[in-house]
Amino acid sequence: MTAETAKPRQRMYAQFEQQAAAPASAPASTPARPEAFTFGEPVPVTDLADFLYTGCWMANARWYEPPVDLAALAKMYRATAHHGSGLQVKRNILTRSFVPHPLLGRQAFRELVTDYLVFGNAYIERVYGRLGRLIGLRPARAKYVRRGTEEGHFWWVSNWQQPVEFEADSMIHLIEPDINQEIYGVPDYMGALQSIMLNENATLFRRRYYLNGSHAGFVMYVSDAAQNQEDIDAMRDALKNSKGVGNFRNLFLHSPGGKKDGVQIIPISEVAAKDEFAGIKNITRDDTLAGHRVPPQLMGIIPNNTGGFGDIEKAARVFVANELDPLQSVFLEINDIIGQEVVRFRPYELGGKES
């Protein structure tokens, strides 16, 4: 065998050996693939569409429907602590100064005030005895009462299938005046509904922020070449399994031969979410109190500044003079309609019980 013929054979043999040894010395790794996942969205109790001002429209040619969804207003009554408390403090002060009457007791008066403050409407049914004498004033839930198309007629509509008509000319209707129509009243806190709903949405979001336990609070950035696909899958499973019950658990990662910054934790929303939540809650709280015109010290709110909110007694007296006295005059209209003094109030005083 000559040198010319032996040389190519040795080269071919060496080439095959090098190709066969290559997979064992430098195994090929599957490139890591990115993945993103979410954990659902918070569901609010009410929606903006519930409060679209539709105007009064005739239903079945027998009664008018109110311009605002009363069922949605009923849900909003307990949507936030500040909204409900602002209405309740007015009701409590009015009830405290109310003088009971045989025709109208304290409990019935509380029902009237609550309906008027929440819905902007209050309905009182006059109950007559067999001899035609007035024997009582009975409140009717404003959520289900509808004003009839005929003068002096009202309907009880708890469902569309079985409406019941009240006796003609037996109802007294107190309304919070509306600038667009004169059939129904509209509560004067309508301008604060956006802030009330935003306050509710912030609370719901914050609850789910803690319940899911795996919110997008950080980005785990892995650029270490020592990590293969199996390690990435294991870290991904560990992060997914950290939500729900037993969340906020510690994770352990061992990376032999890894670089200093091969694995990084980059926070993106933890601090920002805390700041946004506190800011939204405070701003919407102030808007809600402004809509009800209630001093914050009467609501049990802790001041954020060192100066506080000022003298609580002066704030209470100004609040009663500017807000509660006009509300009292609304219910005094009952006396003008029935011709006797059924509704009467004591002068407002702080300290002991009024005599």
Order of alpha helices (4+ residues) and beta strands (2+ residues): alpha-beta-beta-alpha-alpha-beta-alpha-beta-beta-beta-beta-beta-beta-alpha-beta-alpha-beta-alpha-alpha-alpha-alpha-beta
